[in-house]
Amino acid sequence: DRVIIVEGATELYALPIYCRHMGFDLDRNNTAIVSAESVTLIATLCTIFSALKIPSYCIFDGDKPNEERYQEYLKFRSGDLVVEDEEEKKTYSAITNTLKRNSNLIYHLTGSRISEFQETTITDSYAMWKGNFENSVHELADEYSETRRRLICELGIRENSKPLIAAAVAEHWVSKGLPSPICNIIF
């Protein structure tokens, strides 16, 4: 009956755990979570599901740079910062491209464009995390770093396996009582 389109495997692994904990049975509600495997494919999947008359909700990373880098980028963009280093120019070009990608996707979903990176935004048609899913959700719980480190050691998860870490943390949190700020942002 409906589809939740997510950016990647991290959300695909973790969201069903949070949904189950919050009392939302994906199967009973005929809801599928579909991974687009990249932000750039979300609009395409949304278009396909729309053509099939299947309502969809999109969840993706805004990938806002850290605040220091973002302030430097704003100075560069306005011409107040001159950069000669080619690698640094590539970095600022990548930030520009990410902002354009976000603006295009939000335009596709809502008909409105953005000109700046947004804070975490949750609407009726999409959720865009300020940075990425892991940081936006997990920074809400004080003990995230310690929990993550402990679960990696206990379960033998590789450090770079974001989907498995996200699922392990979600399972841990729901078994111990989900931190309320996370409930507020997920649902």
C-alpha positions as CSV (number, residue, x, y, z in Angstrom):
1,D,0.0,0.0,0.0
2,R,2.9,2.4,0.6
3,V,6.7,2.5,0.3
4,I,9.3,4.2,2.5
5,I,12.3,5.0,0.2
6,V,15.6,5.2,2.1
7,E,19.0,6.2,0.9
8,G,20.9,3.0,1.8
9,A,21.4,-0.1,3.8
10,T,21.9,1.6,7.2
11,E,18.3,2.9,7.2
12,L,17.0,-0.3,5.7
13,Y,18.5,-2.3,8.6
14,A,17.7,0.0,11.4
15,L,14.2,1.5,10.6
16,P,12.3,-1.8,10.8
17,I,13.6,-2.3,14.4
18,Y,12.5,1.2,15.4
19,C,9.1,0.7,13.7
20,R,8.5,-2.6,15.5
21,H,9.4,-1.0,18.8
22,M,7.1,2.0,18.2
23,G,4.2,-0.5,17.4
24,F,4.1,0.0,13.7
25,D,4.0,-3.4,12.0
26,L,5.4,-2.9,8.5
27,D,3.9,-6.1,7.2
28,R,0.4,-5.6,8.7
29,N,0.4,-2.1,7.3
30,N,1.5,-3.3,3.8
31,T,4.5,-1.0,4.0
32,A,7.8,-1.8,2.4
33,I,11.1,-0.1,3.0
34,V,13.1,0.1,-0.2
35,S,16.7,1.1,-0.4
36,A,17.6,3.4,-3.3
37,E,21.3,2.7,-2.7
38,S,22.0,6.4,-3.3
39,V,20.4,9.8,-2.9
40,T,20.4,10.4,-6.6
41,L,18.1,7.4,-7.2
42,I,15.5,8.4,-4.7
43,A,13.7,10.8,-7.2
44,T,13.6,8.0,-9.8
45,L,12.1,5.5,-7.4
46,C,9.6,8.1,-6.2
47,T,8.5,8.8,-9.8
48,I,8.1,5.0,-10.5
49,F,6.0,4.4,-7.4
50,S,4.0,7.5,-8.1
51,A,3.2,6.3,-11.6
52,L,2.1,3.0,-10.1
53,K,-0.1,5.0,-7.6
54,I,1.8,3.7,-4.6
55,P,2.3,6.5,-2.0
56,S,5.9,6.9,-1.0
57,Y,7.8,8.6,1.7
58,C,11.5,9.5,1.3
59,I,14.2,9.5,3.9
60,F,17.7,10.7,3.0
61,D,20.9,12.3,4.2
62,G,21.4,16.1,3.7
63,D,25.1,15.6,4.1
64,K,25.7,19.0,5.6
65,P,29.4,19.5,6.3
66,N,30.6,20.2,9.8
67,E,29.9,23.7,10.9
68,E,33.5,25.0,10.5
69,R,33.8,23.6,7.0
70,Y,30.3,25.0,6.1
71,Q,31.3,28.5,7.3
72,E,34.4,28.3,5.1
73,Y,32.3,27.2,2.2
74,L,29.9,30.1,2.6
75,K,32.9,32.5,2.6
76,F,34.2,30.7,-0.5
77,R,30.8,30.9,-2.2
78,S,30.4,34.6,-1.5
79,G,33.9,35.4,-2.7
80,D,35.3,36.3,0.7
81,L,37.6,33.3,0.7
82,V,40.0,32.8,-2.2
83,V,41.3,29.2,-2.5
84,E,44.3,28.3,-4.7
85,D,44.7,24.7,-3.7
86,E,43.0,22.4,-6.2
87,E,42.1,19.8,-3.7
88,E,40.3,22.4,-1.6
89,K,38.5,23.7,-4.7
90,K,37.3,20.1,-5.3
91,T,36.0,19.9,-1.8
92,Y,34.0,23.1,-2.2
93,S,32.7,21.9,-5.6
94,A,31.6,18.7,-4.0
95,I,29.7,20.7,-1.3
96,T,28.0,22.8,-4.0
97,N,27.0,19.6,-5.8
98,T,25.5,18.1,-2.6
99,L,23.5,21.2,-2.0
100,K,22.2,21.2,-5.6
101,R,21.3,17.5,-5.2
102,N,19.4,18.3,-2.1
103,S,17.6,21.2,-3.7
104,N,16.7,19.1,-6.8
105,L,15.4,16.3,-4.7
106,I,13.3,18.5,-2.5
107,Y,12.0,20.3,-5.6
108,H,11.0,16.9,-7.0
109,L,9.2,16.0,-3.7
110,T,7.6,19.4,-2.9
111,G,7.9,21.8,-5.8
112,S,10.1,24.1,-3.6
113,R,13.9,24.7,-3.8
114,I,16.4,25.3,-1.0
115,S,19.5,27.4,-1.3
116,E,21.2,26.5,1.9
117,F,21.8,23.2,3.8
118,Q,18.9,22.5,6.2
119,E,18.7,21.2,9.7
120,T,17.0,17.9,10.1
121,T,13.7,18.4,8.4
122,I,10.7,16.1,8.7
123,T,7.6,16.7,6.6
124,D,4.6,14.8,5.3
125,S,6.5,13.7,2.2
126,Y,10.2,13.4,3.3
127,A,12.7,13.3,6.1
128,M,16.1,14.8,5.5
129,W,18.7,14.4,8.1
130,K,21.0,17.4,8.6
131,G,24.2,15.3,8.2
132,N,23.4,11.6,7.9
133,F,21.1,9.1,9.6
134,E,23.7,7.8,12.0
135,N,24.7,11.2,13.3
136,S,21.3,12.8,13.3
137,V,19.6,9.9,15.1
138,H,22.4,8.7,17.3
139,E,23.6,12.1,18.5
140,L,20.3,12.3,20.4
141,A,21.5,9.7,22.8
142,D,24.3,10.6,25.2
143,E,25.6,7.0,25.4
144,Y,25.8,6.4,21.6
145,S,29.6,6.4,21.2
146,E,30.1,4.1,24.2
147,T,27.2,1.8,23.1
148,R,28.6,1.6,19.6
149,R,32.1,0.8,20.7
150,R,30.9,-1.9,23.1
151,L,28.6,-3.6,20.6
152,I,31.3,-3.6,17.9
153,C,33.6,-5.5,20.4
154,E,30.9,-7.8,21.8
155,L,29.4,-8.8,18.4
156,G,32.6,-8.7,16.3
157,I,31.2,-6.1,13.9
158,R,33.7,-4.4,11.6
159,E,34.1,-0.7,12.3
160,N,33.1,0.2,8.8
161,S,29.9,-1.8,8.7
162,K,27.5,1.1,9.2
163,P,24.3,-1.0,8.5
164,L,25.2,-3.7,11.0
165,I,26.2,-1.2,13.6
166,A,23.0,0.8,13.2
167,A,20.9,-2.4,13.5
168,A,22.9,-3.5,16.6
169,V,22.5,-0.1,18.2
170,A,18.8,-0.1,17.4
171,E,18.2,-3.6,18.9
172,H,20.2,-2.6,22.0
173,W,18.2,0.6,22.5
174,V,14.8,-0.9,22.0
175,S,15.7,-3.7,24.4
176,K,16.8,-1.1,27.0
177,G,14.1,1.5,26.3
178,L,14.5,3.8,23.4
179,P,15.8,7.2,24.3
180,S,12.8,9.6,24.0
181,P,14.5,12.1,21.7
182,I,15.0,9.3,19.2
183,C,11.3,8.4,19.4
184,N,10.5,12.0,18.5
185,I,12.7,12.1,15.4
186,I,11.8,8.7,14.1
187,F,8.0,9.1,14.5
